[in-house]
Amino acid sequence: MEAGLIIRTADLGPEGLRIETPLAVGLLTPEAHDPIRVSDALVKGEILPAGGGGVIFRGRLAAMAELPCARCLEPFRMEVAREFDLRYAPAPPPGREIQIPEDEMDLGFLDPDGGLDLAQAALEQVYLEIPMKPLCRPDCRGLCASCGVNLNNEACRCANLHPRS
């Protein structure tokens, strides 16, 4: 991911800040998965001050993701459109542990200097929108388990080579 767009919460007025900005997210490399290329990312929304130095970030993310199909492994483009309502609190002091109540598990933390990284927040929304097993199309036939041919593009010939008994 390219450098983030940081909003300094100390610079927010009581009315907050409305944003509409393109973000350069780039290439996501989730662990144990193929890379996901994200383009045309646009974040719209508002950042509002909340009690205790925190903020609420409400908005919408629109982007395009290019990722491999879980069945045929061919890359395809998927539209990402997600509404979100995020809460951030000031970061705890270094070395100090805090306990988060169970009903606040969706709470995020600002940078130690009070910044909110919009690119990181957008990246999280992209991850949440990608299905566990993304498909290029609902009727994707996948790959032949024997010869590996893409069954969407051609018929498998190994059934003729190995007749059933």
DSSP file (Angstrom, degrees, kcal/mol; ACC not computed):
  #  RESIDUE AA STRUCTURE BP1 BP2  ACC     N-H-->O    O-->H-N    N-H-->O    O-->H-N    TCO  KAPPA ALPHA  PHI   PSI    X-CA   Y-CA   Z-CA
    1    1 A M              0   0    0      0, 0.0    25,-0.2     0, 0.0    24,-0.1   0.000 360.0 360.0 360.0 139.5    0.0    0.0    0.0
    2    2 A E        -     0   0    0     22,-0.7   117,-0.0    23,-0.6     0, 0.0  -0.176 360.0 -56.5 -75.1 174.1    1.2    3.5   -0.8
    3    3 A A        -     0   0    0      1,-0.1    21,-0.3   116,-0.0    -1,-0.2  -0.190  64.6-119.8 -54.8 141.3    1.7    6.2    1.7
    4    4 A G        -     0   0    0     -3,-0.1     2,-0.7    19,-0.1    -1,-0.1  -0.227  11.9-115.2 -81.7 168.9   -1.5    7.0    3.6
    5    5 A L        -     0   0    0      2,-0.0   113,-2.9    -2,-0.0     2,-0.5  -0.930  36.0-156.5-104.1 109.8   -3.5   10.2    3.9
    6    6 A I  E     -A  117   0A   0     -2,-0.7     2,-0.6   111,-0.2   111,-0.2  -0.761   8.7-161.5 -96.7 129.3   -3.3   11.2    7.5
    7    7 A I  E     -A  116   0A   0    109,-2.7   109,-2.6    -2,-0.5     2,-0.7  -0.949  16.9-138.9-106.0 122.8   -6.0   13.5    9.1
    8    8 A R  E >   -A  115   0A   0     -2,-0.6     3,-1.4   107,-0.2     4,-0.2  -0.730   6.4-156.8 -83.3 115.9   -4.8   15.2   12.3
    9    9 A T  G >  S+     0   0    0    105,-2.3     3,-1.3    -2,-0.7    -1,-0.2   0.763  89.8  66.7 -67.4 -24.3   -7.7   15.0   14.7
   10   10 A A  G 3  S+     0   0    0    104,-0.3    -1,-0.3     1,-0.2   105,-0.1   0.754  97.1  56.6 -66.5 -22.2   -6.3   18.0   16.6
   11   11 A D  G <  S+     0   0    0     -3,-1.4    -1,-0.2     2,-0.0     2,-0.2   0.495  83.5 109.8 -87.0  -4.1   -7.0   20.1   13.5
   12   12 A L    <   -     0   0    0     -3,-1.3     5,-0.1    -4,-0.2    36,-0.0  -0.525  59.3-145.6 -75.3 135.6  -10.7   19.2   13.5
   13   13 A G    >   -     0   0    0      3,-0.4     3,-1.6    -2,-0.2    -1,-0.0  -0.349  37.3 -91.7 -85.1 177.1  -13.2   21.9   14.4
   14   14 A P  T 3  S+     0   0    0      0, 0.0     3,-0.1     0, 0.0    -1,-0.1   0.762 127.8  56.6 -63.4 -24.0  -16.4   21.2   16.3
   15   15 A E  T 3  S-     0   0    0      1,-0.3     2,-0.1    33,-0.1    32,-0.1   0.558 103.5-143.0 -83.3  -7.8  -18.2   20.7   13.0
   16   16 A G    <   -     0   0    0     -3,-1.6    -3,-0.4    30,-0.1     2,-0.4  -0.434  24.0 -68.9  81.2-155.7  -15.7   18.0   11.9
   17   17 A L  E     -B   47   0B   0     30,-2.2    30,-2.8    -2,-0.1     2,-0.4  -0.987  29.6-147.8-145.2 127.6  -14.5   17.6    8.3
   18   18 A R  E     -B   46   0B   0     -2,-0.4     2,-0.3    28,-0.2    28,-0.2  -0.804  25.7-170.5 -92.8 137.1  -16.2   16.4    5.1
   19   19 A I  E     +B   45   0B   0     26,-3.0    26,-2.4    -2,-0.4     2,-0.2  -0.942  27.0 170.6-130.0 151.3  -14.0   14.5    2.8
   20   20 A E  E     +B   44   0B   0     -2,-0.3    24,-0.2    24,-0.2    -2,-0.0  -0.739  31.4 150.2-152.7 102.7  -14.1   13.2   -0.8
   21   21 A T  E     -B   43   0B   0     22,-2.6    22,-2.6    -2,-0.2     2,-0.2  -0.995  44.4-124.8-143.3 138.6  -10.7   12.0   -1.9
   22   22 A P  E     -B   42   0B   0      0, 0.0     2,-0.4     0, 0.0    20,-0.3  -0.569  30.6-153.2 -74.8 147.1   -9.2    9.4   -4.2
   23   23 A L  E     -B   41   0B   0     18,-2.3     2,-1.1    -2,-0.2    18,-0.6  -0.974  14.9-139.1-125.3 138.9   -6.8    7.1   -2.5
   24   24 A A        +     0   0    0     -2,-0.4   -22,-0.7   -21,-0.3    15,-0.1  -0.779  36.1 158.5 -93.6  91.7   -3.8    5.2   -4.0
   25   25 A V        +     0   0    0     -2,-1.1   -23,-0.6     1,-0.2     2,-0.3   0.910  19.9 173.3 -82.4 -45.2   -4.2    1.8   -2.2
   26   26 A G  E     +C   38   0B   0     12,-1.0    12,-3.3    -3,-0.2     2,-0.5  -0.579  46.4   4.1  82.2-131.9   -2.2   -0.2   -4.8
   27   27 A L  E     -C   37   0B   0     -2,-0.3     2,-0.4    10,-0.2    10,-0.2  -0.838  59.0-159.2-103.6 122.3   -1.4   -3.8   -4.2
   28   28 A L  E     -C   36   0B   0      8,-3.7     8,-2.8    -2,-0.5    -2,-0.0  -0.824   2.9-167.3 -96.0 136.7   -2.7   -5.7   -1.2
   29   29 A T        -     0   0    0     -2,-0.4     3,-0.1     6,-0.2     5,-0.1  -0.693   8.1-168.5-125.4  79.7   -0.8   -8.8   -0.2
   30   30 A P    >   -     0   0    0      0, 0.0     3,-1.6     0, 0.0     2,-0.0  -0.365  37.1 -92.3 -66.3 147.8   -2.9  -10.8    2.3
   31   31 A E  T 3  S+     0   0    0      1,-0.3     3,-0.1    -2,-0.0     0, 0.0  -0.343 107.0   4.5 -60.9 137.1   -1.0  -13.6    4.1
   32   32 A A  T 3  S+     0   0    0      1,-0.2     2,-0.3    -3,-0.1    -1,-0.3   0.653 116.2  92.2  63.5  19.3   -1.4  -17.0    2.3
   33   33 A H  S <  S-     0   0    0     -3,-1.6    -1,-0.2     3,-0.0     3,-0.1  -0.938  83.0 -94.6-136.4 161.3   -3.4  -15.5   -0.6
   34   34 A D        -     0   0    0     -2,-0.3    -6,-0.0     1,-0.1     0, 0.0  -0.364  56.7 -87.2 -68.4 154.0   -2.6  -14.1   -4.0
   35   35 A P        -     0   0    0      0, 0.0     2,-0.5     0, 0.0    -6,-0.2  -0.262  36.1-144.9 -63.3 151.6   -2.1  -10.3   -4.2
   36   36 A I  E     -C   28   0B   0     -8,-2.8    -8,-3.7    31,-0.1     2,-0.5  -0.983   6.7-147.5-119.4 122.6   -5.2   -8.1   -4.8
   37   37 A R  E     -CD  27  66B   0     29,-2.2    29,-3.0    -2,-0.5     2,-0.5  -0.810  13.9-164.1 -92.9 127.2   -4.7   -5.0   -6.9
   38   38 A V  E     +CD  26  65B   0    -12,-3.3   -12,-1.0    -2,-0.5     2,-0.3  -0.941  15.8 164.5-114.5 129.1   -7.0   -2.1   -5.8
   39   39 A S  E     + D   0  64B   0     25,-2.8    25,-2.7    -2,-0.5   -15,-0.1  -0.872  51.2  30.9-136.0 169.6   -7.6    0.8   -8.1
   40   40 A D  E    S+     0   0B   0     -2,-0.3     2,-0.4    23,-0.2    -1,-0.1   0.823  73.1 175.0  52.8  37.9  -10.0    3.8   -8.5
   41   41 A A  E     +B   23   0B   0    -18,-0.6   -18,-2.3    22,-0.1     2,-0.4  -0.606   6.3 178.1 -79.6 130.8  -10.5    4.0   -4.8
   42   42 A L  E     -BD  22  62B   0     20,-2.7    20,-2.1    -2,-0.4     2,-0.5  -0.997  11.6-162.8-134.9 129.0  -12.6    6.9   -3.6
   43   43 A V  E     +BD  21  61B   0    -22,-2.6   -22,-2.6    -2,-0.4     2,-0.4  -0.953  10.3 177.6-114.3 128.7  -13.6    7.7    0.0
   44   44 A K  E     +BD  20  60B   0     16,-2.3    16,-2.7    -2,-0.5     2,-0.3  -0.970  31.2  83.2-124.1 142.5  -16.4   10.1    0.8
   45   45 A G  E     -BD  19  59B   0    -26,-2.4   -26,-3.0    -2,-0.4     2,-0.4  -0.998  62.6 -78.6 163.9-160.5  -17.6   10.9    4.2
   46   46 A E  E     -BD  18  58B   0     12,-2.9    12,-2.4    -2,-0.3     2,-0.5  -0.992  17.2-148.3-140.3 146.8  -17.2   12.9    7.4
   47   47 A I  E     -BD  17  57B   0    -30,-2.8   -30,-2.2    -2,-0.4    10,-0.2  -0.974  23.7-172.2-115.5 120.4  -14.9   12.8   10.4
   48   48 A L  E     - D   0  56B   0      8,-3.0     8,-2.7    -2,-0.5     2,-0.1  -0.905  26.0-112.4-117.4 139.4  -16.6   14.1   13.5
   49   49 A P  E     - D   0  55B   0      0, 0.0     2,-0.3     0, 0.0     6,-0.3  -0.428  35.3-167.6 -66.1 143.3  -15.1   14.7   16.9
   50   50 A A    >   -     0   0    0      4,-2.9     3,-0.9    38,-0.1     4,-0.4  -0.822  33.1 -72.0-125.1 166.8  -16.2   12.4   19.7
   51   51 A G  G >  S+     0   0    0     -2,-0.3     3,-1.0     1,-0.2    -1,-0.1  -0.162 111.4  26.0 -58.7 150.3  -15.8   12.5   23.4
   52   52 A G  G 3  S-     0   0    0      1,-0.2    -1,-0.2    37,-0.1     3,-0.1   0.662 132.6 -61.7  73.5  18.2  -12.4   11.9   25.0
   53   53 A G  G <  S+     0   0    0     -3,-0.9    -1,-0.2     1,-0.3    -2,-0.2   0.520 104.5 123.5  88.2   4.4  -10.3   13.0   22.0
   54   54 A G    <   -     0   0    0     -3,-1.0    -4,-2.9    -4,-0.4     2,-0.3  -0.268  47.0-141.9 -89.3-179.3  -11.7   10.3   19.7
   55   55 A V  E     -DE  49  88B   0     33,-2.1    33,-2.8    -6,-0.3     2,-0.4  -0.956   7.2-138.0-140.4 159.5  -13.4   10.6   16.3
   56   56 A I  E     -DE  48  87B   0     -8,-2.7    -8,-3.0    -2,-0.3     2,-0.6  -0.982  16.3-161.9-115.8 131.3  -16.2    9.0   14.3
   57   57 A F  E     +DE  47  86B   0     29,-2.9    29,-2.9    -2,-0.4     2,-0.4  -0.944  12.6 177.4-118.2 108.8  -15.6    8.4   10.7
   58   58 A R  E     +DE  46  85B   0    -12,-2.4   -12,-2.9    -2,-0.6     2,-0.3  -0.928  26.4  98.6-113.1 133.3  -18.7    7.8    8.6
   59   59 A G  E     -DE  45  84B   0     25,-2.3    25,-2.6    -2,-0.4     2,-0.4  -0.951  57.6 -86.6-177.3-161.1  -18.6    7.3    4.9
   60   60 A R  E     -DE  44  83B   0    -16,-2.7   -16,-2.3    -2,-0.3     2,-0.4  -0.998  21.7-154.7-141.4 138.6  -18.5    5.2    1.8
   61   61 A L  E     -DE  43  82B   0     21,-2.9    21,-2.5    -2,-0.4     2,-0.4  -0.956  10.7-177.9-114.3 133.8  -15.7    3.5   -0.1
   62   62 A A  E     +DE  42  81B   0    -20,-2.1   -20,-2.7    -2,-0.4     2,-0.3  -1.000  21.7 136.7-127.6 133.9  -15.9    2.8   -3.8
   63   63 A A  E     - E   0  80B   0     17,-2.4    17,-3.1    -2,-0.4     2,-0.4  -0.964  46.6-114.9-161.0 171.2  -13.1    0.9   -5.6
   64   64 A M  E     -DE  39  79B   0    -25,-2.7   -25,-2.8    -2,-0.3     2,-0.4  -0.974  26.5-163.7-116.7 135.6  -12.2   -1.8   -8.1
   65   65 A A  E     -DE  38  78B   0     13,-2.9    13,-3.0    -2,-0.4     2,-0.6  -0.968   7.1-157.3-119.8 135.2  -10.3   -4.9   -7.0
   66   66 A E  E     +DE  37  77B   0    -29,-3.0   -29,-2.2    -2,-0.4    11,-0.2  -0.961  31.3 151.0-110.8 120.9   -8.6   -7.3   -9.3
   67   67 A L  E     - E   0  76B   0      9,-2.3     9,-2.3    -2,-0.6     2,-0.2  -0.944  46.0 -91.6-145.9 162.4   -8.2  -10.8   -7.7
   68   68 A P  E     - E   0  75B   0      0, 0.0     2,-0.2     0, 0.0     6,-0.1  -0.541  41.4-111.5 -80.6 143.6   -7.9  -14.4   -8.7
   69   69 A C     >  -     0   0    0      5,-2.1     4,-1.2    -2,-0.2    66,-0.2  -0.483  19.0-134.5 -68.7 140.1  -11.0  -16.6   -8.9
   70   70 A A  T  4 S+     0   0    0     64,-3.5    65,-0.1    -2,-0.2    -1,-0.1   0.704 100.9  36.6 -70.9 -19.8  -11.1  -19.3   -6.2
   71   71 A R  T  4 S+     0   0    0     63,-0.3    72,-0.8     3,-0.1    -1,-0.1   0.872 132.3  18.8 -99.2 -48.6  -12.1  -22.0   -8.8
   72   72 A C  T  4 S-     0   0    0     70,-0.2    -2,-0.1     2,-0.2    63,-0.1   0.546  88.1-134.2-104.9  -7.8  -10.3  -21.2  -12.1
   73   73 A L     <  +     0   0    0     -4,-1.2    -3,-0.1     1,-0.2    62,-0.0   0.462  57.0 139.7  68.8   4.3   -7.5  -19.0  -10.8
   74   74 A E        -     0   0    0     -6,-0.1    -5,-2.1     1,-0.1    -1,-0.2  -0.566  58.1-111.6 -75.4 139.9   -8.1  -16.4  -13.6
   75   75 A P  E     +E   68   0B   0      0, 0.0     2,-0.3     0, 0.0    -1,-0.1  -0.451  42.6 173.8 -70.4 145.2   -7.9  -12.8  -12.5
   76   76 A F  E     -E   67   0B   0     -9,-2.3    -9,-2.3    -2,-0.1     2,-0.4  -0.971  29.9-112.8-146.7 161.1  -11.1  -10.8  -12.6
   77   77 A R  E     -E   66   0B   0     -2,-0.3     2,-0.4   -11,-0.2   -11,-0.2  -0.794  28.1-172.0-100.1 139.4  -12.3   -7.4  -11.5
   78   78 A M  E     -E   65   0B   0    -13,-3.0   -13,-2.9    -2,-0.4     2,-0.3  -0.995  22.3-126.1-131.4 132.7  -14.8   -6.9   -8.7
   79   79 A E  E     -E   64   0B   0     -2,-0.4     2,-0.5   -15,-0.2   -15,-0.2  -0.619  20.2-155.8 -77.5 134.5  -16.5   -3.7   -7.7
   80   80 A V  E     +E   63   0B   0    -17,-3.1   -17,-2.4    -2,-0.3     2,-0.4  -0.963  21.9 163.2-111.6 120.9  -16.1   -2.8   -4.0
   81   81 A A  E     +E   62   0B   0     -2,-0.5     2,-0.4   -19,-0.2   -19,-0.2  -0.953  10.2 163.0-139.5 116.9  -18.8   -0.5   -2.6
   82   82 A R  E     -E   61   0B   0    -21,-2.5   -21,-2.9    -2,-0.4     2,-0.3  -0.992  28.4-150.2-144.6 130.8  -19.1   -0.3    1.2
   83   83 A E  E     -E   60   0B   0     -2,-0.4     2,-0.3   -23,-0.2   -23,-0.2  -0.748  28.0-176.7 -90.6 145.4  -20.7    2.0    3.7
   84   84 A F  E     -E   59   0B   0    -25,-2.6   -25,-2.3    -2,-0.3     2,-0.3  -0.982  28.8-164.9-146.2 158.5  -19.0    2.2    7.1
   85   85 A D  E     +E   58   0B   0     -2,-0.3     2,-0.3   -27,-0.2   -27,-0.2  -0.860  27.1 179.9-142.8  99.7  -19.3    3.8   10.5
   86   86 A L  E     -E   57   0B   0    -29,-2.9   -29,-2.9    -2,-0.3     2,-0.4  -0.802  16.4-154.6-113.4 145.8  -16.0    3.6   12.4
   87   87 A R  E     -Ef  56 107B   0     19,-0.6    21,-3.0    -2,-0.3     2,-0.4  -0.962  10.6-171.6-119.0 136.3  -15.0    4.9   15.9
   88   88 A Y  E     -Ef  55 108B   0    -33,-2.8   -33,-2.1    -2,-0.4    21,-0.3  -0.982   3.0-165.8-128.3 139.3  -11.5    5.7   16.9
   89   89 A A  E     - f   0 109B   0     19,-2.4    21,-2.7    -2,-0.4   -36,-0.1  -0.787  40.2 -82.2-114.2 160.9  -10.1    6.5   20.3
   90   90 A P        -     0   0    0      0, 0.0    -1,-0.1     0, 0.0   -36,-0.1  -0.333  56.3 -98.8 -59.8 146.2   -6.8    8.1   21.3
   91   91 A A        -     0   0    0     20,-0.5    20,-0.1     1,-0.1    18,-0.0  -0.400  40.7-111.4 -65.3 140.9   -3.9    5.5   21.3
   92   92 A P        -     0   0    0      0, 0.0     3,-0.1     0, 0.0    -1,-0.1  -0.362  44.7 -85.6 -68.4 155.7   -3.1    4.3   24.8
   93   93 A P    >   -     0   0    0      0, 0.0     3,-2.1     0, 0.0     0, 0.0  -0.284  60.4 -83.8 -58.9 147.8    0.3    5.4   26.2
   94   94 A P  T 3  S+     0   0    0      0, 0.0     3,-0.1     0, 0.0    -3,-0.0  -0.257 115.0  14.2 -55.9 135.9    3.2    3.1   25.2
   95   95 A G  T 3  S+     0   0    0      1,-0.2     2,-0.5    -3,-0.1     0, 0.0   0.378  99.1 116.6  81.8  -4.4    3.6    0.0   27.4
   96   96 A R    <   -     0   0    0     -3,-2.1     2,-0.3    -4,-0.0    -1,-0.2  -0.859  53.8-149.2-102.5 126.2    0.1    0.5   29.0
   97   97 A E        -     0   0    0     -2,-0.5     2,-0.3    -3,-0.1     0, 0.0  -0.688  12.4-166.6 -90.1 144.1   -2.5   -2.2   28.4
   98   98 A I        -     0   0    0     -2,-0.3     2,-0.5    -6,-0.1    -2,-0.0  -0.938  16.7-131.0-127.2 154.5   -6.1   -1.3   28.3
   99   99 A Q        -     0   0    0     -2,-0.3    -2,-0.0     0, 0.0     0, 0.0  -0.912  17.0-151.7-107.1 127.1   -9.2   -3.5   28.4
  100  100 A I        -     0   0    0     -2,-0.5     5,-0.1     2,-0.0    -2,-0.0  -0.850  21.9-119.0 -98.8 126.8  -11.8   -3.0   25.8
  101  101 A P    >   -     0   0    0      0, 0.0     3,-2.1     0, 0.0    -1,-0.0  -0.284  25.5-114.6 -60.8 150.7  -15.4   -3.9   26.8
  102  102 A E  G >  S+     0   0    0      1,-0.3     3,-1.0     2,-0.2    -2,-0.0   0.811 114.8  58.2 -59.2 -32.4  -17.0   -6.6   24.7
  103  103 A D  G 3  S+     0   0    0      1,-0.2    -1,-0.3     2,-0.1     3,-0.1   0.469 105.1  52.6 -78.9   0.5  -19.6   -4.2   23.2
  104  104 A E  G X   +     0   0    0     -3,-2.1     3,-1.7     1,-0.1    -1,-0.2  -0.027  65.3 122.2-121.4  29.5  -16.8   -2.0   21.9
  105  105 A M  T <   +     0   0    0     -3,-1.0    -1,-0.1     1,-0.3    -2,-0.1   0.642  69.2  64.5 -68.9 -12.5  -14.7   -4.5   19.9
  106  106 A D  T 3  S+     0   0    0     -3,-0.1   -19,-0.6     2,-0.0    -1,-0.3   0.364  77.3 118.1 -89.4   6.0  -15.2   -2.5   16.8
  107  107 A L  E <   -f   87   0B   0     -3,-1.7     2,-0.2   -21,-0.1   -19,-0.2  -0.549  46.5-164.6 -75.8 132.3  -13.2    0.4   18.3
  108  108 A G  E     -f   88   0B   0    -21,-3.0   -19,-2.4    -2,-0.3     2,-0.4  -0.614  13.9-122.2-107.4 173.8  -10.0    1.4   16.5
  109  109 A F  E     -f   89   0B   0    -21,-0.3   -18,-0.1    -2,-0.2   -21,-0.0  -0.943  14.6-127.4-122.7 141.9   -7.2    3.6   17.7
  110  110 A L        -     0   0    0    -21,-2.7     6,-0.2    -2,-0.4   -21,-0.1  -0.285  44.9 -83.3 -71.2 164.5   -5.7    6.8   16.3
  111  111 A D    >   -     0   0    0      4,-3.1     3,-2.6     1,-0.1   -20,-0.5  -0.271  49.0-100.4 -60.8 159.2   -1.9    7.0   15.7
  112  112 A P  T 3  S+     0   0    0      0, 0.0    -1,-0.1     0, 0.0    -2,-0.1   0.798 126.5  52.5 -55.8 -27.8    0.1    8.0   18.8
  113  113 A D  T 3  S-     0   0    0      2,-0.1    -2,-0.1   -23,-0.0    -3,-0.0   0.295 127.5 -98.6 -91.8  11.6    0.2   11.6   17.5
  114  114 A G  S <  S+     0   0    0     -3,-2.6  -105,-2.3     1,-0.3     2,-0.3   0.710  75.6 143.0  85.6  21.2   -3.6   11.7   17.1
  115  115 A G  E     -A    8   0A   0   -107,-0.2    -4,-3.1  -106,-0.1     2,-0.5  -0.676  41.7-147.7 -97.9 151.0   -3.7   11.0   13.4
  116  116 A L  E     -A    7   0A   0   -109,-2.6  -109,-2.7    -2,-0.3     2,-0.9  -0.977  12.6-145.0-115.3 119.8   -6.3    9.0   11.4
  117  117 A D  E  >  -A    6   0A   0     -2,-0.5     4,-2.0  -111,-0.2  -111,-0.2  -0.751  11.7-170.3 -88.0 104.2   -4.9    7.2    8.3
  118  118 A L  H  > S+     0   0    0   -113,-2.9     4,-2.4    -2,-0.9     5,-0.2   0.860  85.1  55.5 -64.2 -36.5   -7.7    7.2    5.7
  119  119 A A  H  > S+     0   0    0   -114,-0.3     4,-2.5     2,-0.2    -1,-0.2   0.900 108.4  48.3 -64.2 -39.5   -5.8    4.8    3.4
  120  120 A Q  H  > S+     0   0    0      2,-0.2     4,-2.1     1,-0.2    -2,-0.2   0.906 111.1  50.1 -66.8 -41.0   -5.5    2.3    6.2
  121  121 A A  H  X S+     0   0    0     -4,-2.0     4,-1.5     2,-0.2    -2,-0.2   0.900 112.5  47.9 -63.2 -39.9   -9.2    2.7    7.0
  122  122 A A  H  X S+     0   0    0     -4,-2.4     4,-2.1     2,-0.2    -2,-0.2   0.905 108.2  54.8 -66.0 -42.2  -10.1    2.2    3.3
  123  123 A L  H  X S+     0   0    0     -4,-2.5     4,-2.3     1,-0.2    -2,-0.2   0.907 106.1  52.0 -57.7 -44.1   -7.8   -0.9    3.1
  124  124 A E  H  X S+     0   0    0     -4,-2.1     4,-1.9     1,-0.2    -1,-0.2   0.884 108.5  51.2 -60.5 -39.0   -9.7   -2.5    6.0
  125  125 A Q  H  X S+     0   0    0     -4,-1.5     4,-1.2     2,-0.2    -1,-0.2   0.867 107.7  52.3 -68.8 -35.7  -13.0   -1.9    4.2
  126  126 A V  H >X S+     0   0    0     -4,-2.1     4,-1.4     2,-0.2     3,-0.7   0.951 109.3  49.7 -62.5 -48.6  -11.6   -3.5    1.1
  127  127 A Y  H 3< S+     0   0    0     -4,-2.3     3,-0.3     1,-0.2    -2,-0.2   0.888 109.5  52.0 -56.6 -40.5  -10.6   -6.6    3.1
  128  128 A L  H 3< S+     0   0    0     -4,-1.9    -1,-0.2     1,-0.2    -2,-0.2   0.774 109.8  49.5 -69.1 -25.1  -14.0   -6.8    4.6
  129  129 A E  H << S+     0   0    0     -4,-1.2    -1,-0.2    -3,-0.7    -2,-0.2   0.717  87.5  94.1 -87.6 -22.6  -15.8   -6.7    1.2
  130  130 A I  S  < S-     0   0    0     -4,-1.4   -50,-0.0    -3,-0.3    -4,-0.0  -0.568  78.6-125.2 -73.8 126.1  -13.7   -9.4   -0.5
  131  131 A P        -     0   0    0      0, 0.0    -1,-0.1     0, 0.0    -2,-0.1  -0.291  16.7-116.1 -68.6 158.2  -15.5  -12.8   -0.2
  132  132 A M  S    S+     0   0    0      1,-0.3    -2,-0.0   -62,-0.0     0, 0.0   0.891 113.4  25.1 -60.2 -40.5  -13.7  -15.8    1.3
  133  133 A K  S    S-     0   0    0      2,-0.0    -1,-0.3   -64,-0.0     2,-0.1  -0.762  87.3-159.7-125.8  83.3  -13.9  -17.6   -2.0
  134  134 A P        -     0   0    0      0, 0.0   -64,-3.5     0, 0.0     2,-0.4  -0.411   6.4-157.7 -68.6 137.0  -14.2  -15.0   -4.7
  135  135 A L        -     0   0    0    -66,-0.2   -66,-0.1   -65,-0.1     4,-0.0  -0.933  22.4-141.8-118.3 139.2  -15.6  -16.2   -8.0
  136  136 A C  S    S-     0   0    0     -2,-0.4    -1,-0.1     1,-0.3   -59,-0.1   0.820  94.0  -7.9 -64.9 -30.6  -15.2  -14.7  -11.5
  137  137 A R  S >  S-     0   0    0     -3,-0.0     3,-1.8     1,-0.0    -1,-0.3  -0.954  75.5-109.0-159.8 153.8  -18.8  -15.6  -12.1
  138  138 A P  T 3  S+     0   0    0      0, 0.0    -2,-0.1     0, 0.0    -1,-0.0   0.813 117.1  48.2 -59.6 -31.2  -21.4  -17.7  -10.2
  139  139 A D  T 3  S+     0   0    0     -4,-0.0     2,-0.0    -3,-0.0    -3,-0.0   0.107  76.3 150.4 -98.0  23.0  -21.3  -20.6  -12.7
  140  140 A C    <   -     0   0    0     -3,-1.8    11,-0.0     1,-0.2    12,-0.0  -0.338  34.6-157.8 -56.9 130.2  -17.5  -20.9  -12.9
  141  141 A R        -     0   0    0      1,-0.2    -1,-0.2    -2,-0.0    10,-0.1   0.586  26.1-155.6 -90.6 -12.4  -16.6  -24.5  -13.6
  142  142 A G        -     0   0    0      8,-0.1     9,-2.4     2,-0.0    10,-0.4  -0.304  31.9 -38.3  77.8-157.2  -13.0  -24.3  -12.2
  143  143 A L  B     -G  150   0C   0    -72,-0.8     2,-0.3     7,-0.2     7,-0.2  -0.792  58.3-103.6-109.2 149.9  -10.1  -26.4  -13.2
  144  144 A C     >  -     0   0    0      5,-2.1     4,-1.2    -2,-0.3    -2,-0.0  -0.567  25.4-140.6 -68.7 132.6   -9.9  -30.1  -13.9
  145  145 A A  T  4 S+     0   0    0     -2,-0.3    -1,-0.1     1,-0.1    -3,-0.0   0.727  97.0  41.6 -69.1 -21.6   -8.5  -31.9  -10.9
  146  146 A S  T  4 S+     0   0    0      3,-0.1    -1,-0.1     1,-0.0    -2,-0.0   0.923 132.0  13.3 -91.2 -53.9   -6.5  -34.2  -13.1
  147  147 A C  T  4 S-     0   0    0      2,-0.1    -2,-0.1     0, 0.0    -1,-0.0   0.632  90.3-127.3-104.3 -15.2   -5.1  -32.2  -16.0
  148  148 A G     <  +     0   0    0     -4,-1.2    -3,-0.1     1,-0.2     2,-0.1   0.532  50.0 155.8  84.7   5.9   -5.6  -28.6  -14.7
  149  149 A V        -     0   0    0      1,-0.1    -5,-2.1    -6,-0.1     2,-0.8  -0.385  52.7-110.8 -67.2 144.4   -7.4  -27.3  -17.8
  150  150 A N  B >>  -G  143   0C   0     -7,-0.2     4,-1.7     1,-0.2     3,-1.6  -0.681  25.5-156.8 -76.7 109.8   -9.7  -24.3  -17.2
  151  151 A L  T 34 S+     0   0    0     -9,-2.4    -1,-0.2    -2,-0.8    -8,-0.1   0.586  88.1  65.3 -69.3 -10.7  -13.2  -25.9  -17.8
  152  152 A N  T 34 S+     0   0    0    -10,-0.4    -1,-0.3     1,-0.1     3,-0.1   0.760 111.5  34.7 -76.3 -26.1  -14.7  -22.5  -18.6
  153  153 A N  T <4 S+     0   0    0     -3,-1.6     2,-0.3     1,-0.3    -2,-0.2   0.747 127.5   4.3-102.3 -29.0  -12.5  -22.3  -21.8
  154  154 A E  S  < S-     0   0    0     -4,-1.7    -1,-0.3     0, 0.0     2,-0.2  -0.988  74.9 -96.2-155.7 159.6  -12.3  -25.9  -23.0
  155  155 A A        -     0   0    0     -2,-0.3     2,-0.3    -3,-0.1    -5,-0.1  -0.533  44.1-110.3 -79.1 145.7  -13.5  -29.4  -22.4
  156  156 A C        -     0   0    0     -2,-0.2     3,-0.2     1,-0.1     4,-0.1  -0.583  24.6-167.2 -76.8 135.0  -11.4  -31.7  -20.4
  157  157 A R  S >> S+     0   0    0     -2,-0.3     4,-0.8     1,-0.1     3,-0.7   0.485  71.7  83.0 -99.9  -5.3   -9.8  -34.5  -22.4
  158  158 A C  H 3> S+     0   0    0      1,-0.2     4,-1.6     2,-0.2    -1,-0.1   0.730  78.0  68.3 -76.0 -18.3   -8.6  -36.6  -19.5
  159  159 A A  H 34 S+     0   0    0      1,-0.2    -1,-0.2     2,-0.2     5,-0.1   0.850 101.5  49.6 -63.8 -32.5  -12.1  -38.3  -19.0
  160  160 A N  H <4 S+     0   0    0     -3,-0.7    -1,-0.2     1,-0.2    -2,-0.2   0.773 110.2  50.6 -74.3 -26.8  -11.5  -39.9  -22.4
  161  161 A L  H  < S+     0   0    0     -4,-0.8    -2,-0.2     1,-0.2    -1,-0.2   0.777 116.1  39.8 -81.9 -27.0   -8.0  -41.1  -21.3
  162  162 A H  S  < S-     0   0    0     -4,-1.6    -1,-0.2     2,-0.0    -2,-0.1  -0.693  80.1-164.9-124.5  77.2   -9.2  -42.6  -18.0
  163  163 A P        -     0   0    0      0, 0.0     2,-0.2     0, 0.0    -3,-0.1  -0.294  27.3-108.8 -64.4 146.8  -12.5  -44.4  -18.6
  164  164 A R              0   0    0     -5,-0.1    -5,-0.0     1,-0.1    -2,-0.0  -0.495 360.0 360.0 -75.1 144.9  -14.5  -45.3  -15.5
  165  165 A S              0   0    0     -2,-0.2    -1,-0.1     0, 0.0     0, 0.0   0.437 360.0 360.0 -86.8 360.0  -14.7  -49.0  -14.7
